[in-house]
Amino acid sequence: MILVNTDYISGKNLEMLTIVKGSTIQSKHVGKDIASGFKTLVGGELTAYNEMMNEARAIATKRMVAEAEALGADAVVNIRYASSAIMQGAAEVIAYGTAVKFV
């Protein structure tokens, strides 16, 4: 499966199938959430949240790819990510793109 954030793949003619997406809602352990809260007082990177978002993007991408594979797609083009806070310490991440077959 080829994954790109462009609307084309060099050297390939594409037949567009449909939009595909994958999403997840992730949260951090309350202890890490409290520790990150203290970190906001002094500044710096919130590594626990960085890890949470990286994991969420990976899960969302995997689910998007599974949806594309179920359609018989060869690739997903024009991939985008979006996130939103659901509640303090939890975020939804969605990955979406266009499933395509090579012609």
Biopython code that builds the backbone (N, CA, C, O; Angstrom):
import numpy as np
from Bio.PDB.StructureBuilder import StructureBuilder

atoms = [
    (1, "MET", "N", (0.859, -1.174, 0.000)),
    (1, "MET", "CA", (0.000, 0.000, 0.000)),
    (1, "MET", "C", (0.900, 1.230, 0.000)),
    (1, "MET", "O", (1.771, 1.385, 0.855)),
    (2, "ILE", "N", (0.668, 2.096, -0.976)),
    (2, "ILE", "CA", (1.406, 3.352, -1.060)),
    (2, "ILE", "C", (0.563, 4.442, -0.392)),
    (2, "ILE", "O", (-0.629, 4.570, -0.670)),
    (3, "LEU", "N", (1.183, 5.217, 0.481)),
    (3, "LEU", "CA", (0.507, 6.304, 1.182)),
    (3, "LEU", "C", (1.239, 7.604, 0.878)),
    (3, "LEU", "O", (2.436, 7.724, 1.138)),
    (4, "VAL", "N", (0.513, 8.582, 0.322)),
    (4, "VAL", "CA", (1.126, 9.872, -0.005)),
    (4, "VAL", "C", (0.171, 11.006, 0.363)),
    (4, "VAL", "O", (-1.042, 10.815, 0.447)),
    (5, "ASN", "N", (0.743, 12.187, 0.580)),
    (5, "ASN", "CA", (-0.101, 13.345, 0.859)),
    (5, "ASN", "C", (-0.260, 14.241, -0.365)),
    (5, "ASN", "O", (-0.732, 15.372, -0.254)),
    (6, "THR", "N", (0.137, 13.732, -1.538)),
    (6, "THR", "CA", (-0.103, 14.439, -2.793)),
    (6, "THR", "C", (-1.337, 13.825, -3.454)),
    (6, "THR", "O", (-1.796, 12.758, -3.047)),
    (7, "ASP", "N", (-1.874, 14.500, -4.473)),
    (7, "ASP", "CA", (-3.059, 13.956, -5.138)),
    (7, "ASP", "C", (-2.694, 13.115, -6.359)),
    (7, "ASP", "O", (-3.555, 12.816, -7.186)),
    (8, "TYR", "N", (-1.430, 12.735, -6.476)),
    (8, "TYR", "CA", (-0.968, 11.905, -7.588)),
    (8, "TYR", "C", (0.202, 11.048, -7.108)),
    (8, "TYR", "O", (0.779, 11.298, -6.049)),
    (9, "ILE", "N", (0.541, 10.033, -7.905)),
    (9, "ILE", "CA", (1.736, 9.226, -7.689)),
    (9, "ILE", "C", (2.469, 9.214, -9.021)),
    (9, "ILE", "O", (1.921, 8.758, -10.025)),
    (10, "SER", "N", (3.675, 9.698, -9.042)),
    (10, "SER", "CA", (4.445, 9.820, -10.282)),
    (10, "SER", "C", (4.465, 8.497, -11.043)),
    (10, "SER", "O", (4.741, 7.440, -10.477)),
    (11, "GLY", "N", (4.166, 8.582, -12.336)),
    (11, "GLY", "CA", (4.224, 7.422, -13.203)),
    (11, "GLY", "C", (3.036, 6.489, -13.112)),
    (11, "GLY", "O", (3.040, 5.439, -13.753)),
    (12, "LYS", "N", (2.019, 6.834, -12.338)),
    (12, "LYS", "CA", (0.848, 5.968, -12.172)),
    (12, "LYS", "C", (-0.409, 6.696, -12.630)),
    (12, "LYS", "O", (-0.607, 7.874, -12.335)),
    (13, "ASN", "N", (-1.251, 5.973, -13.355)),
    (13, "ASN", "CA", (-2.596, 6.468, -13.662)),
    (13, "ASN", "C", (-3.521, 5.921, -12.584)),
    (13, "ASN", "O", (-3.502, 4.728, -12.281)),
    (14, "LEU", "N", (-4.320, 6.796, -12.015)),
    (14, "LEU", "CA", (-5.127, 6.415, -10.859)),
    (14, "LEU", "C", (-6.614, 6.407, -11.171)),
    (14, "LEU", "O", (-7.131, 7.293, -11.852)),
    (15, "GLU", "N", (-7.281, 5.400, -10.664)),
    (15, "GLU", "CA", (-8.743, 5.357, -10.665)),
    (15, "GLU", "C", (-9.173, 5.602, -9.223)),
    (15, "GLU", "O", (-8.857, 4.812, -8.333)),
    (16, "MET", "N", (-9.882, 6.681, -8.996)),
    (16, "MET", "CA", (-10.288, 7.012, -7.636)),
    (16, "MET", "C", (-11.464, 6.139, -7.223)),
    (16, "MET", "O", (-12.411, 5.950, -7.986)),
    (17, "LEU", "N", (-11.390, 5.610, -6.005)),
    (17, "LEU", "CA", (-12.453, 4.758, -5.481)),
    (17, "LEU", "C", (-13.389, 5.555, -4.581)),
    (17, "LEU", "O", (-14.536, 5.813, -4.945)),
    (18, "THR", "N", (-12.909, 5.938, -3.430)),
    (18, "THR", "CA", (-13.723, 6.688, -2.474)),
    (18, "THR", "C", (-12.827, 7.209, -1.349)),
    (18, "THR", "O", (-11.658, 6.836, -1.249)),
    (19, "ILE", "N", (-13.377, 8.049, -0.530)),
    (19, "ILE", "CA", (-12.642, 8.535, 0.630)),
    (19, "ILE", "C", (-12.594, 7.411, 1.675)),
    (19, "ILE", "O", (-13.561, 6.672, 1.861)),
    (20, "VAL", "N", (-11.456, 7.303, 2.343)),
    (20, "VAL", "CA", (-11.296, 6.338, 3.428)),
    (20, "VAL", "C", (-10.791, 7.093, 4.645)),
    (20, "VAL", "O", (-10.139, 8.131, 4.529)),
    (21, "LYS", "N", (-11.106, 6.551, 5.816)),
    (21, "LYS", "CA", (-10.677, 7.220, 7.036)),
    (21, "LYS", "C", (-10.452, 6.206, 8.139)),
    (21, "LYS", "O", (-10.937, 5.076, 8.087)),
    (22, "GLY", "N", (-9.717, 6.636, 9.117)),
    (22, "GLY", "CA", (-9.503, 5.867, 10.334)),
    (22, "GLY", "C", (-9.394, 6.846, 11.473)),
    (22, "GLY", "O", (-8.851, 7.939, 11.311)),
    (23, "SER", "N", (-9.910, 6.462, 12.636)),
    (23, "SER", "CA", (-9.833, 7.391, 13.762)),
    (23, "SER", "C", (-9.653, 6.628, 15.062)),
    (23, "SER", "O", (-9.887, 5.422, 15.139)),
    (24, "THR", "N", (-9.236, 7.355, 16.070)),
    (24, "THR", "CA", (-9.105, 6.816, 17.413)),
    (24, "THR", "C", (-9.233, 7.964, 18.407)),
    (24, "THR", "O", (-8.991, 9.124, 18.072)),
    (25, "ILE", "N", (-9.607, 7.631, 19.608)),
    (25, "ILE", "CA", (-9.613, 8.595, 20.712)),
    (25, "ILE", "C", (-8.662, 8.044, 21.761)),
    (25, "ILE", "O", (-8.827, 6.919, 22.235)),
    (26, "GLN", "N", (-7.674, 8.837, 22.117)),
    (26, "GLN", "CA", (-6.636, 8.412, 23.046)),
    (26, "GLN", "C", (-6.643, 9.308, 24.286)),
    (26, "GLN", "O", (-6.987, 10.489, 24.225)),
    (27, "SER", "N", (-6.254, 8.710, 25.404)),
    (27, "SER", "CA", (-6.060, 9.494, 26.623)),
    (27, "SER", "C", (-4.817, 8.973, 27.326)),
    (27, "SER", "O", (-4.328, 7.881, 27.039)),
    (28, "LYS", "N", (-4.325, 9.772, 28.244)),
    (28, "LYS", "CA", (-3.147, 9.393, 29.015)),
    (28, "LYS", "C", (-3.563, 8.995, 30.423)),
    (28, "LYS", "O", (-4.593, 9.431, 30.938)),
    (29, "HIS", "N", (-2.742, 8.165, 31.024)),
    (29, "HIS", "CA", (-2.925, 7.754, 32.409)),
    (29, "HIS", "C", (-2.983, 8.996, 33.297)),
    (29, "HIS", "O", (-2.239, 9.951, 33.073)),
    (30, "VAL", "N", (-3.848, 8.989, 34.288)),
    (30, "VAL", "CA", (-4.057, 10.173, 35.127)),
    (30, "VAL", "C", (-2.749, 10.650, 35.776)),
    (30, "VAL", "O", (-2.555, 11.854, 35.941)),
    (31, "GLY", "N", (-1.860, 9.735, 36.142)),
    (31, "GLY", "CA", (-0.572, 10.136, 36.732)),
    (31, "GLY", "C", (0.263, 10.942, 35.760)),
    (31, "GLY", "O", (0.869, 11.945, 36.135)),
    (32, "LYS", "N", (0.296, 10.498, 34.489)),
    (32, "LYS", "CA", (1.050, 11.235, 33.478)),
    (32, "LYS", "C", (0.360, 12.559, 33.168)),
    (32, "LYS", "O", (1.024, 13.545, 32.849)),
    (33, "ASP", "N", (-0.958, 12.586, 33.258)),
    (33, "ASP", "CA", (-1.697, 13.820, 33.025)),
    (33, "ASP", "C", (-1.354, 14.852, 34.103)),
    (33, "ASP", "O", (-1.163, 16.031, 33.801)),
    (34, "ILE", "N", (-1.279, 14.414, 35.331)),
    (34, "ILE", "CA", (-0.922, 15.325, 36.435)),
    (34, "ILE", "C", (0.522, 15.811, 36.269)),
    (34, "ILE", "O", (0.809, 16.993, 36.459)),
    (35, "ALA", "N", (1.417, 14.902, 35.918)),
    (35, "ALA", "CA", (2.821, 15.284, 35.714)),
    (35, "ALA", "C", (2.941, 16.298, 34.581)),
    (35, "ALA", "O", (3.718, 17.249, 34.673)),
    (36, "SER", "N", (2.173, 16.098, 33.516)),
    (36, "SER", "CA", (2.200, 17.053, 32.401)),
    (36, "SER", "C", (1.629, 18.398, 32.830)),
    (36, "SER", "O", (2.082, 19.442, 32.360)),
    (37, "GLY", "N", (0.646, 18.382, 33.713)),
    (37, "GLY", "CA", (0.090, 19.626, 34.240)),
    (37, "GLY", "C", (1.139, 20.441, 34.969)),
    (37, "GLY", "O", (1.195, 21.663, 34.826)),
    (38, "PHE", "N", (1.971, 19.769, 35.751)),
    (38, "PHE", "CA", (3.063, 20.466, 36.436)),
    (38, "PHE", "C", (4.071, 21.012, 35.435)),
    (38, "PHE", "O", (4.631, 22.089, 35.640)),
    (39, "LYS", "N", (4.303, 20.278, 34.359)),
    (39, "LYS", "CA", (5.266, 20.702, 33.337)),
    (39, "LYS", "C", (4.831, 22.024, 32.696)),
    (39, "LYS", "O", (5.674, 22.822, 32.286)),
    (40, "THR", "N", (3.528, 22.253, 32.610)),
    (40, "THR", "CA", (3.059, 23.502, 31.995)),
    (40, "THR", "C", (3.456, 24.719, 32.829)),
    (40, "THR", "O", (3.491, 25.838, 32.316)),
    (41, "LEU", "N", (3.751, 24.507, 34.095)),
    (41, "LEU", "CA", (4.167, 25.622, 34.953)),
    (41, "LEU", "C", (5.567, 26.114, 34.605)),
    (41, "LEU", "O", (5.854, 27.305, 34.720)),
    (42, "VAL", "N", (6.443, 25.198, 34.177)),
    (42, "VAL", "CA", (7.825, 25.573, 33.894)),
    (42, "VAL", "C", (8.137, 25.620, 32.404)),
    (42, "VAL", "O", (9.174, 26.146, 31.999)),
    (43, "GLY", "N", (7.246, 25.075, 31.595)),
    (43, "GLY", "CA", (7.437, 25.075, 30.147)),
    (43, "GLY", "C", (8.215, 23.865, 29.675)),
    (43, "GLY", "O", (8.790, 23.119, 30.468)),
    (44, "GLY", "N", (8.219, 23.692, 28.384)),
    (44, "GLY", "CA", (8.941, 22.576, 27.778)),
    (44, "GLY", "C", (7.992, 21.618, 27.087)),
    (44, "GLY", "O", (6.772, 21.780, 27.123)),
    (45, "GLU", "N", (8.581, 20.619, 26.462)),
    (45, "GLU", "CA", (7.798, 19.639, 25.709)),
    (45, "GLU", "C", (7.058, 18.698, 26.646)),
    (45, "GLU", "O", (7.610, 18.228, 27.641)),
    (46, "LEU", "N", (5.814, 18.433, 26.317)),
    (46, "LEU", "CA", (5.001, 17.490, 27.077)),
    (46, "LEU", "C", (5.127, 16.123, 26.407)),
    (46, "LEU", "O", (4.291, 15.742, 25.588)),
    (47, "THR", "N", (6.177, 15.397, 26.763)),
    (47, "THR", "CA", (6.508, 14.161, 26.050)),
    (47, "THR", "C", (5.414, 13.106, 26.158)),
    (47, "THR", "O", (5.209, 12.342, 25.214)),
    (48, "ALA", "N", (4.708, 13.045, 27.279)),
    (48, "ALA", "CA", (3.636, 12.054, 27.421)),
    (48, "ALA", "C", (2.545, 12.303, 26.383)),
    (48, "ALA", "O", (2.010, 11.358, 25.804)),
    (49, "TYR", "N", (2.213, 13.576, 26.148)),
    (49, "TYR", "CA", (1.191, 13.902, 25.149)),
    (49, "TYR", "C", (1.730, 13.722, 23.735)),
    (49, "TYR", "O", (0.991, 13.323, 22.835)),
    (50, "ASN", "N", (3.002, 14.010, 23.537)),
    (50, "ASN", "CA", (3.625, 13.791, 22.233)),
    (50, "ASN", "C", (3.543, 12.308, 21.864)),
    (50, "ASN", "O", (3.178, 11.957, 20.742)),
    (51, "GLU", "N", (3.883, 11.448, 22.815)),
    (51, "GLU", "CA", (3.798, 10.000, 22.598)),
    (51, "GLU", "C", (2.359, 9.575, 22.333)),
    (51, "GLU", "O", (2.104, 8.749, 21.457)),
    (52, "MET", "N", (1.422, 10.137, 23.086)),
    (52, "MET", "CA", (0.008, 9.804, 22.904)),
    (52, "MET", "C", (-0.452, 10.152, 21.493)),
    (52, "MET", "O", (-1.140, 9.358, 20.851)),
    (53, "MET", "N", (-0.080, 11.325, 21.010)),
    (53, "MET", "CA", (-0.516, 11.753, 19.677)),
    (53, "MET", "C", (0.164, 10.936, 18.578)),
    (53, "MET", "O", (-0.470, 10.610, 17.574)),
    (54, "ASN", "N", (1.440, 10.602, 18.752)),
    (54, "ASN", "CA", (2.122, 9.743, 17.774)),
    (54, "ASN", "C", (1.450, 8.381, 17.688)),
    (54, "ASN", "O", (1.242, 7.853, 16.596)),
    (55, "GLU", "N", (1.111, 7.817, 18.835)),
    (55, "GLU", "CA", (0.423, 6.527, 18.861)),
    (55, "GLU", "C", (-0.957, 6.640, 18.212)),
    (55, "GLU", "O", (-1.364, 5.757, 17.458)),
    (56, "ALA", "N", (-1.668, 7.715, 18.502)),
    (56, "ALA", "CA", (-2.995, 7.913, 17.927)),
    (56, "ALA", "C", (-2.929, 8.044, 16.410)),
    (56, "ALA", "O", (-3.759, 7.467, 15.707)),
    (57, "ARG", "N", (-1.948, 8.798, 15.890)),
    (57, "ARG", "CA", (-1.792, 8.920, 14.429)),
    (57, "ARG", "C", (-1.499, 7.570, 13.791)),
    (57, "ARG", "O", (-2.021, 7.266, 12.718)),
    (58, "ALA", "N", (-0.663, 6.750, 14.444)),
    (58, "ALA", "CA", (-0.333, 5.428, 13.911)),
    (58, "ALA", "C", (-1.572, 4.527, 13.869)),
    (58, "ALA", "O", (-1.787, 3.816, 12.888)),
    (59, "ILE", "N", (-2.371, 4.553, 14.909)),
    (59, "ILE", "CA", (-3.592, 3.744, 14.945)),
    (59, "ILE", "C", (-4.578, 4.215, 13.883)),
    (59, "ILE", "O", (-5.154, 3.399, 13.163)),
    (60, "ALA", "N", (-4.774, 5.522, 13.783)),
    (60, "ALA", "CA", (-5.706, 6.070, 12.790)),
    (60, "ALA", "C", (-5.261, 5.715, 11.374)),
    (60, "ALA", "O", (-6.084, 5.362, 10.530)),
    (61, "THR", "N", (-3.946, 5.810, 11.114)),
    (61, "THR", "CA", (-3.423, 5.464, 9.793)),
    (61, "THR", "C", (-3.651, 3.986, 9.496)),
    (61, "THR", "O", (-4.066, 3.631, 8.393)),
    (62, "LYS", "N", (-3.386, 3.135, 10.463)),
    (62, "LYS", "CA", (-3.585, 1.690, 10.286)),
    (62, "LYS", "C", (-5.048, 1.389, 9.953)),
    (62, "LYS", "O", (-5.327, 0.567, 9.080)),
    (63, "ARG", "N", (-5.964, 2.035, 10.628)),
    (63, "ARG", "CA", (-7.394, 1.810, 10.363)),
    (63, "ARG", "C", (-7.804, 2.332, 8.990)),
    (63, "ARG", "O", (-8.629, 1.717, 8.315)),
    (64, "MET", "N", (-7.235, 3.458, 8.573)),
    (64, "MET", "CA", (-7.508, 3.990, 7.240)),
    (64, "MET", "C", (-7.014, 3.015, 6.172)),
    (64, "MET", "O", (-7.719, 2.741, 5.201)),
    (65, "VAL", "N", (-5.797, 2.492, 6.355)),
    (65, "VAL", "CA", (-5.224, 1.543, 5.406)),
    (65, "VAL", "C", (-6.080, 0.279, 5.337)),
    (65, "VAL", "O", (-6.311, -0.247, 4.247)),
    (66, "ALA", "N", (-6.551, -0.213, 6.474)),
    (66, "ALA", "CA", (-7.398, -1.408, 6.491)),
    (66, "ALA", "C", (-8.673, -1.177, 5.684)),
    (66, "ALA", "O", (-9.118, -2.066, 4.959)),
    (67, "GLU", "N", (-9.255, 0.002, 5.807)),
    (67, "GLU", "CA", (-10.464, 0.334, 5.041)),
    (67, "GLU", "C", (-10.155, 0.366, 3.542)),
    (67, "GLU", "O", (-10.945, -0.117, 2.731)),
    (68, "ALA", "N", (-9.004, 0.937, 3.178)),
    (68, "ALA", "CA", (-8.606, 0.997, 1.766)),
    (68, "ALA", "C", (-8.332, -0.404, 1.219)),
    (68, "ALA", "O", (-8.737, -0.726, 0.102)),
    (69, "GLU", "N", (-7.656, -1.227, 1.995)),
    (69, "GLU", "CA", (-7.370, -2.592, 1.550)),
    (69, "GLU", "C", (-8.643, -3.397, 1.341)),
    (69, "GLU", "O", (-8.715, -4.213, 0.422)),
    (70, "ALA", "N", (-9.643, -3.177, 2.180)),
    (70, "ALA", "CA", (-10.925, -3.871, 2.033)),
    (70, "ALA", "C", (-11.613, -3.509, 0.725)),
    (70, "ALA", "O", (-12.422, -4.282, 0.211)),
    (71, "LEU", "N", (-11.298, -2.344, 0.188)),
    (71, "LEU", "CA", (-11.856, -1.897, -1.093)),
    (71, "LEU", "C", (-11.019, -2.371, -2.283)),
    (71, "LEU", "O", (-11.401, -2.166, -3.435)),
    (72, "GLY", "N", (-9.875, -3.006, -2.000)),
    (72, "GLY", "CA", (-8.980, -3.437, -3.062)),
    (72, "GLY", "C", (-8.094, -2.327, -3.593)),
    (72, "GLY", "O", (-7.590, -2.420, -4.712)),
    (73, "ALA", "N", (-7.898, -1.288, -2.815)),
    (73, "ALA", "CA", (-7.088, -0.144, -3.247)),
    (73, "ALA", "C", (-5.607, -0.510, -3.291)),
    (73, "ALA", "O", (-5.135, -1.370, -2.548)),
    (74, "ASP", "N", (-4.893, 0.168, -4.182)),
    (74, "ASP", "CA", (-3.445, 0.019, -4.279)),
    (74, "ASP", "C", (-2.712, 1.104, -3.493)),
    (74, "ASP", "O", (-1.549, 0.940, -3.124)),
    (75, "ALA", "N", (-3.405, 2.211, -3.242)),
    (75, "ALA", "CA", (-2.768, 3.344, -2.571)),
    (75, "ALA", "C", (-3.837, 4.237, -1.957)),
    (75, "ALA", "O", (-5.025, 4.124, -2.260)),
    (76, "VAL", "N", (-3.377, 5.129, -1.085)),
    (76, "VAL", "CA", (-4.224, 6.206, -0.568)),
    (76, "VAL", "C", (-3.484, 7.502, -0.850)),
    (76, "VAL", "O", (-2.336, 7.674, -0.441)),
    (77, "VAL", "N", (-4.144, 8.411, -1.549)),
    (77, "VAL", "CA", (-3.529, 9.694, -1.899)),
    (77, "VAL", "C", (-4.196, 10.819, -1.118)),
    (77, "VAL", "O", (-5.278, 10.659, -0.553)),
    (78, "ASN", "N", (-3.521, 11.952, -1.105)),
    (78, "ASN", "CA", (-4.037, 13.162, -0.472)),
    (78, "ASN", "C", (-4.393, 12.931, 1.007)),
    (78, "ASN", "O", (-5.442, 13.366, 1.483)),
    (79, "ILE", "N", (-3.502, 12.240, 1.711)),
    (79, "ILE", "CA", (-3.746, 11.914, 3.119)),
    (79, "ILE", "C", (-3.635, 13.169, 3.978)),
    (79, "ILE", "O", (-2.736, 13.990, 3.801)),
    (80, "ARG", "N", (-4.557, 13.291, 4.895)),
    (80, "ARG", "CA", (-4.578, 14.409, 5.838)),
    (80, "ARG", "C", (-4.860, 13.866, 7.243)),
    (80, "ARG", "O", (-5.441, 12.793, 7.406)),
    (81, "TYR", "N", (-4.444, 14.617, 8.228)),
    (81, "TYR", "CA", (-4.708, 14.291, 9.625)),
    (81, "TYR", "C", (-5.411, 15.475, 10.278)),
    (81, "TYR", "O", (-5.154, 16.630, 9.941)),
    (82, "ALA", "N", (-6.287, 15.171, 11.202)),
    (82, "ALA", "CA", (-6.944, 16.210, 11.990)),
    (82, "ALA", "C", (-7.068, 15.684, 13.415)),
    (82, "ALA", "O", (-7.150, 14.477, 13.640)),
    (83, "SER", "N", (-7.079, 16.593, 14.357)),
    (83, "SER", "CA", (-7.257, 16.191, 15.752)),
    (83, "SER", "C", (-8.127, 17.202, 16.461)),
    (83, "SER", "O", (-8.219, 18.364, 16.068)),
    (84, "SER", "N", (-8.759, 16.733, 17.510)),
    (84, "SER", "CA", (-9.572, 17.631, 18.331)),
    (84, "SER", "C", (-9.581, 17.112, 19.760)),
    (84, "SER", "O", (-9.513, 15.906, 19.996)),
    (85, "ALA", "N", (-9.664, 18.017, 20.690)),
    (85, "ALA", "CA", (-9.733, 17.647, 22.096)),
    (85, "ALA", "C", (-11.151, 17.174, 22.407)),
    (85, "ALA", "O", (-12.124, 17.854, 22.079)),
    (86, "ILE", "N", (-11.262, 16.037, 23.024)),
    (86, "ILE", "CA", (-12.558, 15.500, 23.428)),
    (86, "ILE", "C", (-12.854, 15.944, 24.857)),
    (86, "ILE", "O", (-13.973, 16.334, 25.187)),
    (87, "MET", "N", (-11.831, 15.875, 25.684)),
    (87, "MET", "CA", (-11.884, 16.341, 27.068)),
    (87, "MET", "C", (-10.444, 16.556, 27.492)),
    (87, "MET", "O", (-9.528, 16.213, 26.744)),
    (88, "GLN", "N", (-10.223, 17.107, 28.658)),
    (88, "GLN", "CA", (-8.850, 17.336, 29.080)),
    (88, "GLN", "C", (-8.112, 16.004, 29.159)),
    (88, "GLN", "O", (-8.554, 15.071, 29.829)),
    (89, "GLY", "N", (-6.990, 15.933, 28.468)),
    (89, "GLY", "CA", (-6.181, 14.727, 28.489)),
    (89, "GLY", "C", (-6.570, 13.684, 27.463)),
    (89, "GLY", "O", (-5.955, 12.619, 27.415)),
    (90, "ALA", "N", (-7.581, 13.959, 26.631)),
    (90, "ALA", "CA", (-7.999, 12.999, 25.603)),
    (90, "ALA", "C", (-8.197, 13.733, 24.286)),
    (90, "ALA", "O", (-8.691, 14.860, 24.250)),
    (91, "ALA", "N", (-7.799, 13.068, 23.203)),
    (91, "ALA", "CA", (-7.908, 13.685, 21.887)),
    (91, "ALA", "C", (-8.339, 12.648, 20.861)),
    (91, "ALA", "O", (-7.984, 11.473, 20.956)),
    (92, "GLU", "N", (-9.109, 13.103, 19.881)),
    (92, "GLU", "CA", (-9.452, 12.268, 18.737)),
    (92, "GLU", "C", (-8.504, 12.633, 17.609)),
    (92, "GLU", "O", (-8.231, 13.809, 17.367)),
    (93, "VAL", "N", (-8.007, 11.622, 16.927)),
    (93, "VAL", "CA", (-7.191, 11.825, 15.733)),
    (93, "VAL", "C", (-7.863, 11.074, 14.602)),
    (93, "VAL", "O", (-8.255, 9.918, 14.762)),
    (94, "ILE", "N", (-7.997, 11.728, 13.462)),
    (94, "ILE", "CA", (-8.546, 11.093, 12.278)),
    (94, "ILE", "C", (-7.550, 11.237, 11.136)),
    (94, "ILE", "O", (-6.961, 12.298, 10.931)),
    (95, "ALA", "N", (-7.379, 10.155, 10.404)),
    (95, "ALA", "CA", (-6.562, 10.143, 9.181)),
    (95, "ALA", "C", (-7.541, 9.872, 8.044)),
    (95, "ALA", "O", (-8.384, 8.980, 8.147)),
    (96, "TYR", "N", (-7.430, 10.641, 6.956)),
    (96, "TYR", "CA", (-8.331, 10.424, 5.828)),
    (96, "TYR", "C", (-7.623, 10.725, 4.522)),
    (96, "TYR", "O", (-6.670, 11.504, 4.474)),
    (97, "GLY", "N", (-8.106, 10.097, 3.467)),
    (97, "GLY", "CA", (-7.521, 10.284, 2.160)),
    (97, "GLY", "C", (-8.408, 9.627, 1.115)),
    (97, "GLY", "O", (-9.504, 9.163, 1.428)),
    (98, "THR", "N", (-7.938, 9.586, -0.118)),
    (98, "THR", "CA", (-8.687, 8.996, -1.227)),
    (98, "THR", "C", (-8.056, 7.664, -1.607)),
    (98, "THR", "O", (-6.880, 7.607, -1.967)),
    (99, "ALA", "N", (-8.837, 6.596, -1.528)),
    (99, "ALA", "CA", (-8.368, 5.277, -1.948)),
    (99, "ALA", "C", (-8.373, 5.232, -3.478)),
    (99, "ALA", "O", (-9.324, 5.681, -4.118)),
    (100, "VAL", "N", (-7.299, 4.686, -4.055)),
    (100, "VAL", "CA", (-7.175, 4.619, -5.513)),
    (100, "VAL", "C", (-6.663, 3.244, -5.932)),
    (100, "VAL", "O", (-6.006, 2.537, -5.168)),
    (101, "LYS", "N", (-6.988, 2.897, -7.169)),
    (101, "LYS", "CA", (-6.426, 1.704, -7.816)),
    (101, "LYS", "C", (-5.561, 2.179, -8.975)),
    (101, "LYS", "O", (-5.835, 3.219, -9.574)),
    (102, "PHE", "N", (-4.519, 1.418, -9.290)),
    (102, "PHE", "CA", (-3.689, 1.727, -10.433)),
    (102, "PHE", "C", (-4.373, 1.209, -11.700)),
    (102, "PHE", "O", (-4.887, 0.091, -11.732)),
    (103, "VAL", "N", (-4.367, 2.037, -12.732)),
    (103, "VAL", "CA", (-4.989, 1.659, -14.004)),
    (103, "VAL", "C", (-3.909, 1.147, -14.932)),
    (103, "VAL", "O", (-4.199, 0.768, -16.067)),
]
sb = StructureBuilder()
sb.init_structure("model")
sb.init_model(0)
sb.init_chain("A")
sb.init_seg("    ")
for serial, (resi, resn, name, xyz) in enumerate(atoms, 1):
    if name == "N":
        sb.init_residue(resn, " ", resi, " ")
    sb.init_atom(name, np.array(xyz, "f"), 0.0, 1.0, " ", f" {name:<3s}", serial, name[0])
structure = sb.get_structure()
